[in-house]
Structure formats: structure tokens, C-alpha cells
Amino acid sequence: MIGVFDSGLGGLTVLRALVERFKTVDFVYLADHAHVPYGDRPSEDIVDFTRDCVEQLFARGAKLALLGCNTATAVALRRLQQQWLPESKWAGAHNVLGIVAPTVEAATQTPWAVTSPQYPQKYNTDTIGVFGTTRTISSGVYAEEIRKRCPKVTVVQQICSELAGAIENKRPLAELDVLVRDGVAGLLGQTGNLPPHRAILGCTHFPLVEPLFRKYLPPFTRILSQPEVVADSFEDYLARRTNYLDGGEGGTLTLLTTGDPDEVSEKARVFWPDVPHFAKA
């Protein structure tokens, strides 16, 4: 069984891609609606909430937990991997992953394990744009990790502070169009109007409006949307680590929330029209 965690519902875009890719694998998804949004919270709270939810996923039988949330990945993942998990009762047979690593791998064409410039990427002078929420962009995680591998790449980041909320609250398409247009314009304003070679949609809500990003970015800009990127990376990861798939894989899907299941289930249809009903965590 594989667990997927998010502070809210954006991770459903990643979960859906995984469910469609791995049809015989059991998945359990946990959304921490009791504490959403994470973006305005102190880092220590984000670490604590994320750790507690990962423990719940492990307790329900997941051997591998994916943080399907850019904020939780940026703020909490390293602490969980390096400090908490090795000292916990879950050490050895369990692991925690995030969605930043596969996104950076795709953007740099460099394996995550390679943390110093290698030929030919150390000579790469492309421009990579990153669109994200305020907390993800302010963390600097994408710029830092990309530059470790491609030091000559120009990383340009653009905060789209209202876009995720507008998507989740079913705002009209015209309003979403304006928010995406303004976000792209803000990024191009930093590059002298030169479009990026690659654009990372660094929020799991943003794949739902990928056609709008495509509308305002030229055809040569490769858009990196996390559901597909993460599913590709997971396929390779699980092919090499089949131990995480041991036991009872029958394609079941369990959706949990720390909030109100009925309210969450209704909102979840924005991300997955025929999504199963959530249960109380």
C-alpha cells in the first residue's frame, strides 16, 4: 500500500495520475483539512502536522508515503527523512518521498542523487520558470535544487498567490484566465519578455488550468506538470524497490480527511469529478 498526503485537495491531481498508472496498487490518501492551509503556518507546525499524518498513513498499512504537497515537501520532508524516520519505529521498512525531487529531475534532466554539476548540464544556460504559491516560492527549494545541478541555468520564480484558491473555489474560467495571464506576465517581466525553456507548475492545483498556462506561453516552452512527472518518477522508483508493493495490492482506494468528509467530498469533485467519498481520519 502507498500513502499520499496533502494539507488539502491539490494532491488529488497527483493521486489520480498514480491510480491510473498503477491500477493494481492500493492507495490511501490523507488530507489534513483540520489545519489547512499550511502556507501561513510556522515551519515547526508544518513539520509536526506532516509527521502526524505520515504516521497515520503508516499505521494504516502504507510502507511508502508521498507528500503530494509542495509546501509540506519544501518545509518538512528533509526533517522527516533525516531526523524523524531513522529514529522512529517505522525505520527500515518505510520511507517518505516528496514531489519536489521528481520535478527537479525533470527540469534539469539530472537524477536527484546527483547534487553537483555534471556534463553537459553544468554548461546548460536555459531559463526555467517556476510558478507556485507564496510559501513554496519563498522557500527557494526549486531554485536551490535546480542550481545545484545546473549552476548556469537562470531560474525565475513567480508567485501566483490567488490562483490555487480560485481553482478550489470554482471561480469562473474568465477569472482563472486573468490570474494565469497575470502570473505569466509577471514571470516574463523578470526575463525581459523572454519565455522560459521550461515552466514548472509548482502547485498541485495548477495542472487543472494547464491549458491556460499553455495559452500564454509559447509552444517551445515545455510545461512540467507534477501529476505526470511524479507518476513517471514513481514508475521507475517502484520498479527498483518492489518491497514497497508487498501485500494485498488489489487496486483499492481509501480517501481520508481530518476535516468534514461531506464538505471535503463535495470540494474534491473540482479535482476529480467521480472521486470516491472521503471518510473521517
N, C-alpha and C positions, 0 to 999 in steps of 0.2 A: 504494500500500500504506500502511496505517495501523498504527502500532505502539502497543501498550498495555503499560504497565509497572506492576508491583506488587512489593512486597517479598515477597509471598506469594500467597495464593489469593483473597483477598477481591475483587480486581479482576475476577475471572471473572464476578461478577454484572453489572458494567458491560459487560464484553466481550460477554457473552451478549446483552444488550439491543442492543448495537451490531450484532452479527452478524445478529440477527433483523430489525433495522431496515434495514440496508444489505446486502442479500443478494448483490450483485454486486461487493462490495469485498473486496479481500484484506486479511486481518488477521494480524499476528504478535504474540503475547503472550509477554512475558518475565517470569518470576518469580525473584526473587533469593533462593532458599532457602538459599544458602550463607551469607547474612548475616541472615536473618530471626530474630527480629523486629527491626524498626528502632526501635521505641519507646524502648528502653533505651539506644540508642547516642548518642554525641556528635553534635552537629549537623554537624560537618565530615565525619564518616564517612558520614552520610546523604547529604550533598551529593555526596561522592565516589562512593559506590555508585550513586546515581541517575544521575549523569553517565555513568558507565561503561556502565550498562545502556541508557541512551538512545543512546549511541554504537553499541552493538551493534545496536539496532533500526535506526538509520540505515544502518549497514553492510550490513544485510540487505535494504535497499531501501525502508524506510519513509521517507516525506518528512515525516510528521506523527507525533509521539509524544505520547500521552496518559498522564499519570501517574494511573493508576487507583487511587491510594493517598492517603488523606488526610494521613498523616504526611509522605510524600515531597513532596506538594504544598505543605503548610504550611511545611516546613523548607527545601526545595531549589528549588522552582520559580522563585522570583524571582531567585535567584542564577544559575540556568541561563539564564533568559531575558535577563537584563540584563548579565551578566558573561561567561559562558562561550560561549553560542551566537554572539554577534556577532563574537567573535574566533576562532571555530573554522572548520575547513574546510567546515562544513555551513552556514555563514551564507548567508542569502539565499533558498535554495530549501527550507529545512527550518524546522520550528517545533516548540515544546514547549508543551503545554497541560496544565492540571490540572483536577481535579474540584471544587475549591472555587468557582471563578468561576461556573459554571452553577448551582450550588446556591444561592449568594448571590443571583444574579439572580432565581431562582425565589422565594426567600424575601422579597425586597424589591420584586419587580416593577420592577426598575430595571436597565438594561443595565450590564454591567461597566465599560464605558468612562466611565460617569457616576460620578464619585467625590466629588461634592458634592451636598448635598440639593437636590432639585427638587420642585416642586409636582406632585402632592399628597403625595408620600412624606415630605417634610420635616415634615409635620404628623401623620404616622402614629404612633399611640400603642399599637399592638398589642404583644403579647408573643410572642416567638419562642423556642422551646426548642431546644436543641442537645444531642443525645445522642452521645457519642463515646468514644474511648479516652483514656487518660491523656495521651498526648503531643499528640494533636490538640486536646483541650480546653485543656491548659496552654499551647499555642502562642498561644491567643487569636485565631486568624486569623478565625474566624467572627464573633465579637463585634466585632472591629475593622472588618472589611469591611462588616458589616451597618450598623453605626453611622455609617460614612462616608456612607451613602446615606439612612439613616433614623435621624437622631440622637435622636428621641423614642421610638423603639422600645425596649422592655425585652427584653434578651437574657439568657436564663437557661440556664446550661450545666450538664450533668450527666455526670460520668464514670461509664461502665459498664465498669469495669476487667476484669471476668472474662467478659463476655458473648461477645466475639469468640473467645476460646479455647474456651469451652464449645460454641459453634456448630461450630467447626472440628473439635473432638474428639468430635462426635456425642453430646453429653450428652443425657440423656432430656428429653423435652418438659417434664415437670414441673419439672425443674431450670432450664431456659431460662425457663419461665413465672415462676419466682420471681425470677430475675435481672432480667427486664424489669419485673416488678411493682415490685421494689425501686428500679430506676432511675427509673421514672415517679414513684414516691412521693418519691424524693429531689429530683426537679425540682419537684414540687408543694409540697414542704416549703419551697422557696425563694420560692414565689409566694403563700404564704398559701392554698394549695389552690385557686388559680385556674388552670384549664388554659390552656395556650398557644393562641394562634390558629393558629400553625403550628409543626410539630415537624420538625426536621432530623434524619434518621438519618445522622449524620456518620461512619459507618464502613461500608465496603462489605460487611462481614459482615451487618450489621443488616437489610438487606432480606429475608433468609431468615427472620427472625422478625417481619416487619412485622405479621402478624395478631395477634401478642401485644401489640405497641405499640397496635394498634387496639383491642384488648380493654380496655386500661387508660386510654385517652384517649377523651374524649367525641367524638361524631360531628362536632361543628363544628370540631375540631382537624384542620387539613389536614396530613397526613403527607407530607413531601418525601423520597422515596426516590431515592437517587442514580442507579441504573441508568436509570430513566425520565427523570429530569431531565437527565442527561448526554446521553442519546440525542436528546432534543428539541433541546437546545442544539447538538449536533453536526450535526443535520439542517440547521439554519439556517446554521451556520458553513460547512459544505461546499457549500451552495447558493451561497454568495457567494465561495467560494475553491475552485473546481473544479480548480485546478492541483495540489492535493494528491491528486487521484484519477487523475492521468495514469499510464497504463502498466499493462497486464496485469491489469485488475480482472476476476477470474473467480470471486470468492466463495471463495477458498482460505482456510484457517485453519491457522496454524502455532503450536504451543504449545511454549515452551522454558522450561527451569529451570536454574539454576546448581546445583541440588541433585540428588538421586537421582530420575530420571524415573519409575521404577516406584512408588516411595513417594509421590511427588507426584501421580501419576495416580490412585492409589487415594484419596487425600485429596480430590482435586478433585471427586469424584463427589458430595460433600456440596453443592457449589455448582452443579454441572451434571451431572445423572445420566448423560447419554450423552456426556460430554465426550470429545473425541479424546485419544489418548495423548500425553504430553509427551515431548519429546526433550531431550537434553543441550545446553545452551548452550555 
